[in-house]
Amino acid sequence: MTVSGEDTVDIGPLALTLMACETPVNEWENALAGFLTGTLTFTVDGTDVTLTNGTQTLTMHEVPWTP
């Protein structure tokens, strides 16, 4: 992963296991891996991080962890 400038990140190839999950989980994993491949722009708003690949957007929100 390489951060370029103030709003661009380039994520290289991802390492995934060869174990296939149930179909919905496997489809989700493949879609996420495809989204994260290549150059993305990002914004940070408080504790939210939004990634965009040009046509799709993913926003991650902080979720407090309670053991």
N, CA, C, O and CB atoms as a CASP TS submission, in Angstrom:
PFRMAT TS
TARGET T0000
AUTHOR 0000-0000-0000
METHOD Language model
MODEL 1
PARENT N/A
ATOM      1  N   MET     1       0.853  -1.162   0.000  1.00  0.00           N
ATOM      2  CA  MET     1       0.000   0.000   0.000  1.00  0.00           C
ATOM      3  C   MET     1       0.898   1.224   0.000  1.00  0.00           C
ATOM      4  O   MET     1       1.886   1.292   0.732  1.00  0.00           O
ATOM      5  CB  MET     1      -0.970  -0.002   1.217  1.00  0.00           C
ATOM      6  N   THR     2       0.537   2.190  -0.835  1.00  0.00           N
ATOM      7  CA  THR     2       1.278   3.438  -0.932  1.00  0.00           C
ATOM      8  C   THR     2       0.297   4.600  -0.872  1.00  0.00           C
ATOM      9  O   THR     2      -0.682   4.635  -1.618  1.00  0.00           O
ATOM     10  CB  THR     2       2.119   3.489  -2.234  1.00  0.00           C
ATOM     11  N   VAL     3       0.564   5.549   0.017  1.00  0.00           N
ATOM     12  CA  VAL     3      -0.260   6.750   0.090  1.00  0.00           C
ATOM     13  C   VAL     3       0.435   7.826  -0.730  1.00  0.00           C
ATOM     14  O   VAL     3       1.615   8.111  -0.527  1.00  0.00           O
ATOM     15  CB  VAL     3      -0.484   7.215   1.579  1.00  0.00           C
ATOM     16  N   SER     4      -0.310   8.422  -1.664  1.00  0.00           N
ATOM     17  CA  SER     4       0.232   9.466  -2.528  1.00  0.00           C
ATOM     18  C   SER     4      -0.544  10.751  -2.296  1.00  0.00           C
ATOM     19  O   SER     4      -1.775  10.757  -2.329  1.00  0.00           O
ATOM     20  CB  SER     4       0.172   9.047  -4.022  1.00  0.00           C
ATOM     21  N   GLY     5       0.163  11.815  -2.066  1.00  0.00           N
ATOM     22  CA  GLY     5      -0.518  13.086  -1.837  1.00  0.00           C
ATOM     23  C   GLY     5      -1.320  13.033  -0.552  1.00  0.00           C
ATOM     24  O   GLY     5      -0.977  12.315   0.388  1.00  0.00           O
ATOM     25  N   GLU     6      -2.391  13.803  -0.528  1.00  0.00           N
ATOM     26  CA  GLU     6      -3.196  13.882   0.682  1.00  0.00           C
ATOM     27  C   GLU     6      -4.487  13.089   0.605  1.00  0.00           C
ATOM     28  O   GLU     6      -5.223  13.018   1.589  1.00  0.00           O
ATOM     29  CB  GLU     6      -3.511  15.303   0.980  1.00  0.00           C
ATOM     30  N   ASP     7      -4.784  12.481  -0.562  1.00  0.00           N
ATOM     31  CA  ASP     7      -6.078  11.805  -0.663  1.00  0.00           C
ATOM     32  C   ASP     7      -6.085  10.583  -1.578  1.00  0.00           C
ATOM     33  O   ASP     7      -7.151  10.169  -2.034  1.00  0.00           O
ATOM     34  CB  ASP     7      -7.098  12.772  -1.144  1.00  0.00           C
ATOM     35  N   THR     8      -4.930  10.004  -1.855  1.00  0.00           N
ATOM     36  CA  THR     8      -4.875   8.858  -2.750  1.00  0.00           C
ATOM     37  C   THR     8      -4.073   7.731  -2.123  1.00  0.00           C
ATOM     38  O   THR     8      -3.017   7.960  -1.534  1.00  0.00           O
ATOM     39  CB  THR     8      -4.270   9.254  -4.097  1.00  0.00           C
ATOM     40  N   VAL     9      -4.582   6.517  -2.254  1.00  0.00           N
ATOM     41  CA  VAL     9      -3.875   5.338  -1.764  1.00  0.00           C
ATOM     42  C   VAL     9      -3.898   4.286  -2.864  1.00  0.00           C
ATOM     43  O   VAL     9      -4.915   4.084  -3.529  1.00  0.00           O
ATOM     44  CB  VAL     9      -4.516   4.790  -0.442  1.00  0.00           C
ATOM     45  N   ASP    10      -2.758   3.620  -3.045  1.00  0.00           N
ATOM     46  CA  ASP    10      -2.657   2.549  -4.037  1.00  0.00           C
ATOM     47  C   ASP    10      -2.439   1.244  -3.289  1.00  0.00           C
ATOM     48  O   ASP    10      -1.432   1.078  -2.601  1.00  0.00           O
ATOM     49  CB  ASP    10      -1.495   2.816  -5.064  1.00  0.00           C
ATOM     50  N   ILE    11      -3.381   0.317  -3.420  1.00  0.00           N
ATOM     51  CA  ILE    11      -3.314  -0.960  -2.718  1.00  0.00           C
ATOM     52  C   ILE    11      -2.919  -2.025  -3.734  1.00  0.00           C
ATOM     53  O   ILE    11      -3.571  -2.191  -4.765  1.00  0.00           O
ATOM     54  CB  ILE    11      -4.683  -1.312  -2.022  1.00  0.00           C
ATOM     55  N   GLY    12      -1.846  -2.740  -3.428  1.00  0.00           N
ATOM     56  CA  GLY    12      -1.358  -3.783  -4.321  1.00  0.00           C
ATOM     57  C   GLY    12      -2.191  -5.040  -4.210  1.00  0.00           C
ATOM     58  O   GLY    12      -3.267  -5.028  -3.612  1.00  0.00           O
ATOM     59  N   PRO    13      -1.701  -6.122  -4.782  1.00  0.00           N
ATOM     60  CA  PRO    13      -2.436  -7.392  -4.742  1.00  0.00           C
ATOM     61  C   PRO    13      -2.696  -7.850  -3.306  1.00  0.00           C
ATOM     62  O   PRO    13      -1.835  -7.708  -2.438  1.00  0.00           O
ATOM     63  CB  PRO    13      -1.662  -8.473  -5.499  1.00  0.00           C
ATOM     64  N   LEU    14      -3.871  -8.393  -3.066  1.00  0.00           N
ATOM     65  CA  LEU    14      -4.234  -8.896  -1.752  1.00  0.00           C
ATOM     66  C   LEU    14      -3.982 -10.392  -1.682  1.00  0.00           C
ATOM     67  O   LEU    14      -4.151 -11.107  -2.669  1.00  0.00           O
ATOM     68  CB  LEU    14      -5.702  -8.581  -1.434  1.00  0.00           C
ATOM     69  N   ALA    15      -3.580 -10.856  -0.518  1.00  0.00           N
ATOM     70  CA  ALA    15      -3.400 -12.297  -0.308  1.00  0.00           C
ATOM     71  C   ALA    15      -4.678 -12.846   0.311  1.00  0.00           C
ATOM     72  O   ALA    15      -5.110 -12.390   1.370  1.00  0.00           O
ATOM     73  CB  ALA    15      -2.152 -12.597   0.607  1.00  0.00           C
ATOM     74  N   LEU    16      -5.276 -13.821  -0.353  1.00  0.00           N
ATOM     75  CA  LEU    16      -6.498 -14.440   0.136  1.00  0.00           C
ATOM     76  C   LEU    16      -6.276 -15.932   0.266  1.00  0.00           C
ATOM     77  O   LEU    16      -5.428 -16.505  -0.418  1.00  0.00           O
ATOM     78  CB  LEU    16      -7.692 -14.139  -0.800  1.00  0.00           C
ATOM     79  N   THR    17      -7.026 -16.551   1.131  1.00  0.00           N
ATOM     80  CA  THR    17      -6.915 -18.000   1.258  1.00  0.00           C
ATOM     81  C   THR    17      -7.617 -18.672   0.078  1.00  0.00           C
ATOM     82  O   THR    17      -8.441 -18.053  -0.594  1.00  0.00           O
ATOM     83  CB  THR    17      -7.517 -18.484   2.604  1.00  0.00           C
ATOM     84  N   LEU    18      -7.292 -19.913  -0.163  1.00  0.00           N
ATOM     85  CA  LEU    18      -7.943 -20.664  -1.230  1.00  0.00           C
ATOM     86  C   LEU    18      -9.157 -21.434  -0.733  1.00  0.00           C
ATOM     87  O   LEU    18      -9.831 -22.115  -1.506  1.00  0.00           O
ATOM     88  CB  LEU    18      -6.959 -21.619  -1.866  1.00  0.00           C
ATOM     89  N   MET    19      -9.432 -21.322   0.561  1.00  0.00           N
ATOM     90  CA  MET    19     -10.608 -21.997   1.119  1.00  0.00           C
ATOM     91  C   MET    19     -11.860 -21.222   0.715  1.00  0.00           C
ATOM     92  O   MET    19     -11.963 -20.023   0.972  1.00  0.00           O
ATOM     93  CB  MET    19     -10.505 -22.115   2.678  1.00  0.00           C
ATOM     94  N   ALA    20     -12.778 -21.887   0.105  1.00  0.00           N
ATOM     95  CA  ALA    20     -14.012 -21.231  -0.317  1.00  0.00           C
ATOM     96  C   ALA    20     -15.013 -21.202   0.840  1.00  0.00           C
ATOM     97  O   ALA    20     -15.246 -22.206   1.513  1.00  0.00           O
ATOM     98  CB  ALA    20     -14.622 -21.952  -1.543  1.00  0.00           C
ATOM     99  N   CYS    21     -15.586 -20.037   1.047  1.00  0.00           N
ATOM    100  CA  CYS    21     -16.633 -19.894   2.058  1.00  0.00           C
ATOM    101  C   CYS    21     -17.981 -20.166   1.395  1.00  0.00           C
ATOM    102  O   CYS    21     -18.057 -20.431   0.196  1.00  0.00           O
ATOM    103  CB  CYS    21     -16.605 -18.467   2.713  1.00  0.00           C
ATOM    104  N   GLU    22     -19.027 -20.097   2.188  1.00  0.00           N
ATOM    105  CA  GLU    22     -20.372 -20.203   1.636  1.00  0.00           C
ATOM    106  C   GLU    22     -20.539 -19.118   0.572  1.00  0.00           C
ATOM    107  O   GLU    22     -19.888 -18.076   0.653  1.00  0.00           O
ATOM    108  CB  GLU    22     -21.459 -20.069   2.757  1.00  0.00           C
ATOM    109  N   THR    23     -21.379 -19.338  -0.400  1.00  0.00           N
ATOM    110  CA  THR    23     -21.511 -18.461  -1.562  1.00  0.00           C
ATOM    111  C   THR    23     -21.673 -16.980  -1.218  1.00  0.00           C
ATOM    112  O   THR    23     -20.936 -16.174  -1.784  1.00  0.00           O
ATOM    113  CB  THR    23     -22.677 -18.899  -2.377  1.00  0.00           C
ATOM    114  N   PRO    24     -22.577 -16.563  -0.337  1.00  0.00           N
ATOM    115  CA  PRO    24     -22.702 -15.118  -0.081  1.00  0.00           C
ATOM    116  C   PRO    24     -21.413 -14.512   0.471  1.00  0.00           C
ATOM    117  O   PRO    24     -21.036 -13.407   0.082  1.00  0.00           O
ATOM    118  CB  PRO    24     -23.846 -14.856   0.895  1.00  0.00           C
ATOM    119  N   VAL    25     -20.743 -15.213   1.360  1.00  0.00           N
ATOM    120  CA  VAL    25     -19.504 -14.693   1.946  1.00  0.00           C
ATOM    121  C   VAL    25     -18.410 -14.659   0.888  1.00  0.00           C
ATOM    122  O   VAL    25     -17.657 -13.688   0.818  1.00  0.00           O
ATOM    123  CB  VAL    25     -19.060 -15.554   3.157  1.00  0.00           C
ATOM    124  N   ASN    26     -18.307 -15.674   0.082  1.00  0.00           N
ATOM    125  CA  ASN    26     -17.307 -15.734  -0.978  1.00  0.00           C
ATOM    126  C   ASN    26     -17.528 -14.612  -1.997  1.00  0.00           C
ATOM    127  O   ASN    26     -16.566 -13.991  -2.449  1.00  0.00           O
ATOM    128  CB  ASN    26     -17.347 -17.106  -1.675  1.00  0.00           C
ATOM    129  N   GLU    27     -18.765 -14.353  -2.356  1.00  0.00           N
ATOM    130  CA  GLU    27     -19.074 -13.272  -3.295  1.00  0.00           C
ATOM    131  C   GLU    27     -18.703 -11.923  -2.694  1.00  0.00           C
ATOM    132  O   GLU    27     -18.168 -11.054  -3.383  1.00  0.00           O
ATOM    133  CB  GLU    27     -20.566 -13.292  -3.677  1.00  0.00           C
ATOM    134  N   TRP    28     -18.992 -11.751  -1.401  1.00  0.00           N
ATOM    135  CA  TRP    28     -18.644 -10.501  -0.716  1.00  0.00           C
ATOM    136  C   TRP    28     -17.133 -10.317  -0.684  1.00  0.00           C
ATOM    137  O   TRP    28     -16.634  -9.225  -0.956  1.00  0.00           O
ATOM    138  CB  TRP    28     -19.214 -10.487   0.718  1.00  0.00           C
ATOM    139  N   GLU    29     -16.398 -11.383  -0.351  1.00  0.00           N
ATOM    140  CA  GLU    29     -14.937 -11.312  -0.291  1.00  0.00           C
ATOM    141  C   GLU    29     -14.358 -10.944  -1.661  1.00  0.00           C
ATOM    142  O   GLU    29     -13.464 -10.102  -1.746  1.00  0.00           O
ATOM    143  CB  GLU    29     -14.352 -12.658   0.194  1.00  0.00           C
ATOM    144  N   ASN    30     -14.853 -11.560  -2.719  1.00  0.00           N
ATOM    145  CA  ASN    30     -14.362 -11.254  -4.061  1.00  0.00           C
ATOM    146  C   ASN    30     -14.684  -9.822  -4.472  1.00  0.00           C
ATOM    147  O   ASN    30     -13.858  -9.155  -5.096  1.00  0.00           O
ATOM    148  CB  ASN    30     -14.956 -12.223  -5.067  1.00  0.00           C
ATOM    149  N   ALA    31     -15.866  -9.348  -4.131  1.00  0.00           N
ATOM    150  CA  ALA    31     -16.246  -7.971  -4.464  1.00  0.00           C
ATOM    151  C   ALA    31     -15.375  -6.973  -3.710  1.00  0.00           C
ATOM    152  O   ALA    31     -14.935  -5.977  -4.283  1.00  0.00           O
ATOM    153  CB  ALA    31     -17.732  -7.725  -4.141  1.00  0.00           C
ATOM    154  N   LEU    32     -15.122  -7.234  -2.429  1.00  0.00           N
ATOM    155  CA  LEU    32     -14.288  -6.339  -1.631  1.00  0.00           C
ATOM    156  C   LEU    32     -12.855  -6.342  -2.145  1.00  0.00           C
ATOM    157  O   LEU    32     -12.243  -5.281  -2.267  1.00  0.00           O
ATOM    158  CB  LEU    32     -14.323  -6.746  -0.149  1.00  0.00           C
ATOM    159  N   ALA    33     -12.307  -7.519  -2.449  1.00  0.00           N
ATOM    160  CA  ALA    33     -10.944  -7.598  -2.978  1.00  0.00           C
ATOM    161  C   ALA    33     -10.834  -6.853  -4.305  1.00  0.00           C
ATOM    162  O   ALA    33      -9.842  -6.165  -4.547  1.00  0.00           O
ATOM    163  CB  ALA    33     -10.521  -9.067  -3.159  1.00  0.00           C
ATOM    164  N   GLY    34     -11.839  -6.982  -5.159  1.00  0.00           N
ATOM    165  CA  GLY    34     -11.844  -6.255  -6.426  1.00  0.00           C
ATOM    166  C   GLY    34     -11.902  -4.756  -6.218  1.00  0.00           C
ATOM    167  O   GLY    34     -11.221  -4.001  -6.912  1.00  0.00           O
ATOM    168  N   PHE    35     -12.711  -4.321  -5.264  1.00  0.00           N
ATOM    169  CA  PHE    35     -12.838  -2.892  -4.958  1.00  0.00           C
ATOM    170  C   PHE    35     -11.517  -2.326  -4.461  1.00  0.00           C
ATOM    171  O   PHE    35     -11.128  -1.224  -4.848  1.00  0.00           O
ATOM    172  CB  PHE    35     -13.939  -2.658  -3.910  1.00  0.00           C
ATOM    173  N   LEU    36     -10.827  -3.071  -3.608  1.00  0.00           N
ATOM    174  CA  LEU    36      -9.601  -2.574  -2.983  1.00  0.00           C
ATOM    175  C   LEU    36      -8.373  -2.646  -3.884  1.00  0.00           C
ATOM    176  O   LEU    36      -7.317  -2.136  -3.510  1.00  0.00           O
ATOM    177  CB  LEU    36      -9.335  -3.343  -1.734  1.00  0.00           C
ATOM    178  N   THR    37      -8.478  -3.259  -5.046  1.00  0.00           N
ATOM    179  CA  THR    37      -7.341  -3.376  -5.949  1.00  0.00           C
ATOM    180  C   THR    37      -7.199  -2.114  -6.780  1.00  0.00           C
ATOM    181  O   THR    37      -8.156  -1.673  -7.416  1.00  0.00           O
ATOM    182  CB  THR    37      -7.493  -4.600  -6.859  1.00  0.00           C
ATOM    183  N   GLY    38      -6.016  -1.535  -6.776  1.00  0.00           N
ATOM    184  CA  GLY    38      -5.764  -0.354  -7.596  1.00  0.00           C
ATOM    185  C   GLY    38      -5.700   0.916  -6.777  1.00  0.00           C
ATOM    186  O   GLY    38      -5.467   0.886  -5.568  1.00  0.00           O
ATOM    187  N   THR    39      -5.912   2.030  -7.452  1.00  0.00           N
ATOM    188  CA  THR    39      -5.801   3.344  -6.819  1.00  0.00           C
ATOM    189  C   THR    39      -7.162   3.810  -6.327  1.00  0.00           C
ATOM    190  O   THR    39      -8.148   3.783  -7.064  1.00  0.00           O
ATOM    191  CB  THR    39      -5.205   4.373  -7.798  1.00  0.00           C
ATOM    192  N   LEU    40      -7.200   4.236  -5.077  1.00  0.00           N
ATOM    193  CA  LEU    40      -8.424   4.729  -4.456  1.00  0.00           C
ATOM    194  C   LEU    40      -8.189   6.139  -3.929  1.00  0.00           C
ATOM    195  O   LEU    40      -7.075   6.488  -3.536  1.00  0.00           O
ATOM    196  CB  LEU    40      -8.888   3.785  -3.316  1.00  0.00           C
ATOM    197  N   THR    41      -9.242   6.941  -3.923  1.00  0.00           N
ATOM    198  CA  THR    41      -9.169   8.208  -3.202  1.00  0.00           C
ATOM    199  C   THR    41      -9.829   7.992  -1.853  1.00  0.00           C
ATOM    200  O   THR    41     -10.712   7.147  -1.708  1.00  0.00           O
ATOM    201  CB  THR    41      -9.858   9.378  -3.999  1.00  0.00           C
ATOM    202  N   PHE    42      -9.390   8.768  -0.863  1.00  0.00           N
ATOM    203  CA  PHE    42      -9.975   8.618   0.460  1.00  0.00           C
ATOM    204  C   PHE    42     -10.221   9.972   1.100  1.00  0.00           C
ATOM    205  O   PHE    42      -9.539  10.955   0.813  1.00  0.00           O
ATOM    206  CB  PHE    42      -9.073   7.772   1.348  1.00  0.00           C
ATOM    207  N   THR    43     -11.222   9.993   1.982  1.00  0.00           N
ATOM    208  CA  THR    43     -11.481  11.155   2.817  1.00  0.00           C
ATOM    209  C   THR    43     -11.665  10.657   4.240  1.00  0.00           C
ATOM    210  O   THR    43     -12.127   9.540   4.471  1.00  0.00           O
ATOM    211  CB  THR    43     -12.734  11.959   2.322  1.00  0.00           C
ATOM    212  N   VAL    44     -11.296  11.502   5.181  1.00  0.00           N
ATOM    213  CA  VAL    44     -11.475  11.193   6.597  1.00  0.00           C
ATOM    214  C   VAL    44     -12.349  12.286   7.179  1.00  0.00           C
ATOM    215  O   VAL    44     -12.054  13.474   7.048  1.00  0.00           O
ATOM    216  CB  VAL    44     -10.096  11.087   7.359  1.00  0.00           C
ATOM    217  N   ASP    45     -13.429  11.869   7.822  1.00  0.00           N
ATOM    218  CA  ASP    45     -14.359  12.801   8.458  1.00  0.00           C
ATOM    219  C   ASP    45     -14.593  12.316   9.876  1.00  0.00           C
ATOM    220  O   ASP    45     -15.422  11.435  10.105  1.00  0.00           O
ATOM    221  CB  ASP    45     -15.711  12.910   7.663  1.00  0.00           C
ATOM    222  N   GLY    46     -13.868  12.883  10.827  1.00  0.00           N
ATOM    223  CA  GLY    46     -13.973  12.407  12.202  1.00  0.00           C
ATOM    224  C   GLY    46     -13.415  11.000  12.289  1.00  0.00           C
ATOM    225  O   GLY    46     -12.230  10.782  12.036  1.00  0.00           O
ATOM    226  N   THR    47     -14.262  10.044  12.644  1.00  0.00           N
ATOM    227  CA  THR    47     -13.831   8.644  12.727  1.00  0.00           C
ATOM    228  C   THR    47     -14.288   7.823  11.524  1.00  0.00           C
ATOM    229  O   THR    47     -14.135   6.602  11.515  1.00  0.00           O
ATOM    230  CB  THR    47     -14.360   8.013  14.003  1.00  0.00           C
ATOM    231  N   ASP    48     -14.847   8.483  10.508  1.00  0.00           N
ATOM    232  CA  ASP    48     -15.276   7.799   9.279  1.00  0.00           C
ATOM    233  C   ASP    48     -14.197   7.921   8.207  1.00  0.00           C
ATOM    234  O   ASP    48     -13.602   8.985   8.034  1.00  0.00           O
ATOM    235  CB  ASP    48     -16.617   8.387   8.761  1.00  0.00           C
ATOM    236  N   VAL    49     -13.949   6.834   7.494  1.00  0.00           N
ATOM    237  CA  VAL    49     -13.035   6.832   6.351  1.00  0.00           C
ATOM    238  C   VAL    49     -13.832   6.377   5.138  1.00  0.00           C
ATOM    239  O   VAL    49     -14.474   5.328   5.174  1.00  0.00           O
ATOM    240  CB  VAL    49     -11.783   5.899   6.602  1.00  0.00           C
ATOM    241  N   THR    50     -13.796   7.156   4.069  1.00  0.00           N
ATOM    242  CA  THR    50     -14.498   6.819   2.837  1.00  0.00           C
ATOM    243  C   THR    50     -13.477   6.581   1.729  1.00  0.00           C
ATOM    244  O   THR    50     -12.612   7.420   1.477  1.00  0.00           O
ATOM    245  CB  THR    50     -15.496   7.941   2.438  1.00  0.00           C
ATOM    246  N   LEU    51     -13.590   5.426   1.072  1.00  0.00           N
ATOM    247  CA  LEU    51     -12.738   5.068  -0.059  1.00  0.00           C
ATOM    248  C   LEU    51     -13.586   5.085  -1.326  1.00  0.00           C
ATOM    249  O   LEU    51     -14.736   4.645  -1.313  1.00  0.00           O
ATOM    250  CB  LEU    51     -12.071   3.669   0.152  1.00  0.00           C
ATOM    251  N   THR    52     -13.016   5.595  -2.427  1.00  0.00           N
ATOM    252  CA  THR    52     -13.715   5.623  -3.704  1.00  0.00           C
ATOM    253  C   THR    52     -12.762   5.144  -4.795  1.00  0.00           C
ATOM    254  O   THR    52     -11.609   5.569  -4.852  1.00  0.00           O
ATOM    255  CB  THR    52     -14.251   7.052  -4.020  1.00  0.00           C
ATOM    256  N   ASN    53     -13.253   4.254  -5.661  1.00  0.00           N
ATOM    257  CA  ASN    53     -12.411   3.748  -6.748  1.00  0.00           C
ATOM    258  C   ASN    53     -12.787   4.361  -8.096  1.00  0.00           C
ATOM    259  O   ASN    53     -12.366   3.861  -9.139  1.00  0.00           O
ATOM    260  CB  ASN    53     -12.515   2.230  -6.827  1.00  0.00           C
ATOM    261  N   GLY    54     -13.551   5.404  -8.087  1.00  0.00           N
ATOM    262  CA  GLY    54     -13.972   6.067  -9.328  1.00  0.00           C
ATOM    263  C   GLY    54     -15.434   5.841  -9.626  1.00  0.00           C
ATOM    264  O   GLY    54     -16.108   6.741 -10.129  1.00  0.00           O
ATOM    265  N   THR    55     -15.946   4.641  -9.324  1.00  0.00           N
ATOM    266  CA  THR    55     -17.356   4.349  -9.584  1.00  0.00           C
ATOM    267  C   THR    55     -18.079   3.823  -8.351  1.00  0.00           C
ATOM    268  O   THR    55     -19.306   3.888  -8.272  1.00  0.00           O
ATOM    269  CB  THR    55     -17.477   3.344 -10.707  1.00  0.00           C
ATOM    270  N   GLN    56     -17.320   3.302  -7.386  1.00  0.00           N
ATOM    271  CA  GLN    56     -17.921   2.736  -6.175  1.00  0.00           C
ATOM    272  C   GLN    56     -17.331   3.401  -4.940  1.00  0.00           C
ATOM    273  O   GLN    56     -16.198   3.883  -4.963  1.00  0.00           O
ATOM    274  CB  GLN    56     -17.705   1.205  -6.117  1.00  0.00           C
ATOM    275  N   THR    57     -18.116   3.424  -3.853  1.00  0.00           N
ATOM    276  CA  THR    57     -17.691   4.055  -2.619  1.00  0.00           C
ATOM    277  C   THR    57     -17.927   3.112  -1.448  1.00  0.00           C
ATOM    278  O   THR    57     -18.938   2.412  -1.385  1.00  0.00           O
ATOM    279  CB  THR    57     -18.430   5.384  -2.403  1.00  0.00           C
ATOM    280  N   LEU    58     -16.973   3.108  -0.522  1.00  0.00           N
ATOM    281  CA  LEU    58     -17.073   2.320   0.706  1.00  0.00           C
ATOM    282  C   LEU    58     -16.768   3.245   1.868  1.00  0.00           C
ATOM    283  O   LEU    58     -15.700   3.855   1.912  1.00  0.00           O
ATOM    284  CB  LEU    58     -16.101   1.087   0.688  1.00  0.00           C
ATOM    285  N   THR    59     -17.700   3.355   2.815  1.00  0.00           N
ATOM    286  CA  THR    59     -17.477   4.167   4.008  1.00  0.00           C
ATOM    287  C   THR    59     -17.414   3.254   5.213  1.00  0.00           C
ATOM    288  O   THR    59     -18.288   2.414   5.428  1.00  0.00           O
ATOM    289  CB  THR    59     -18.589   5.235   4.182  1.00  0.00           C
ATOM    290  N   MET    60     -16.360   3.436   5.998  1.00  0.00           N
ATOM    291  CA  MET    60     -16.169   2.645   7.216  1.00  0.00           C
ATOM    292  C   MET    60     -16.387   3.559   8.414  1.00  0.00           C
ATOM    293  O   MET    60     -15.834   4.656   8.490  1.00  0.00           O
ATOM    294  CB  MET    60     -14.741   1.991   7.258  1.00  0.00           C
ATOM    295  N   HIS    61     -17.196   3.089   9.338  1.00  0.00           N
ATOM    296  CA  HIS    61     -17.518   3.843  10.540  1.00  0.00           C
ATOM    297  C   HIS    61     -16.893   3.159  11.742  1.00  0.00           C
ATOM    298  O   HIS    61     -16.809   1.932  11.806  1.00  0.00           O
ATOM    299  CB  HIS    61     -19.046   3.978  10.720  1.00  0.00           C
ATOM    300  N   GLU    62     -16.457   3.972  12.694  1.00  0.00           N
ATOM    301  CA  GLU    62     -15.926   3.414  13.933  1.00  0.00           C
ATOM    302  C   GLU    62     -17.063   2.759  14.711  1.00  0.00           C
ATOM    303  O   GLU    62     -18.140   3.334  14.861  1.00  0.00           O
ATOM    304  CB  GLU    62     -15.229   4.512  14.789  1.00  0.00           C
ATOM    305  N   VAL    63     -16.810   1.564  15.197  1.00  0.00           N
ATOM    306  CA  VAL    63     -17.767   0.860  16.041  1.00  0.00           C
ATOM    307  C   VAL    63     -17.043   0.538  17.339  1.00  0.00           C
ATOM    308  O   VAL    63     -16.070  -0.215  17.328  1.00  0.00           O
ATOM    309  CB  VAL    63     -18.326  -0.445  15.343  1.00  0.00           C
ATOM    310  N   PRO    64     -17.496   1.089  18.447  1.00  0.00           N
ATOM    311  CA  PRO    64     -16.819   0.816  19.717  1.00  0.00           C
ATOM    312  C   PRO    64     -16.780  -0.677  20.003  1.00  0.00           C
ATOM    313  O   PRO    64     -17.767  -1.388  19.812  1.00  0.00           O
ATOM    314  CB  PRO    64     -17.516   1.553  20.866  1.00  0.00           C
ATOM    315  N   TRP    65     -15.633  -1.136  20.461  1.00  0.00           N
ATOM    316  CA  TRP    65     -15.453  -2.549  20.781  1.00  0.00           C
ATOM    317  C   TRP    65     -15.630  -2.754  22.264  1.00  0.00           C
ATOM    318  O   TRP    65     -15.037  -2.041  23.073  1.00  0.00           O
ATOM    319  CB  TRP    65     -14.074  -3.052  20.328  1.00  0.00           C
ATOM    320  N   THR    66     -16.432  -3.713  22.617  1.00  0.00           N
ATOM    321  CA  THR    66     -16.635  -4.061  24.016  1.00  0.00           C
ATOM    322  C   THR    66     -16.341  -5.542  24.180  1.00  0.00           C
ATOM    323  O   THR    66     -17.024  -6.388  23.602  1.00  0.00           O
ATOM    324  CB  THR    66     -18.085  -3.716  24.488  1.00  0.00           C
ATOM    325  N   PRO    67     -15.316  -5.852  24.973  1.00  0.00           N
ATOM    326  CA  PRO    67     -14.984  -7.287  25.159  1.00  0.00           C
ATOM    327  C   PRO    67     -16.049  -8.033  25.923  1.00  0.00           C
ATOM    328  O   PRO    67     -15.914  -9.234  26.156  1.00  0.00           O
ATOM    329  CB  PRO    67     -13.663  -7.434  25.885  1.00  0.00           C
TER
END
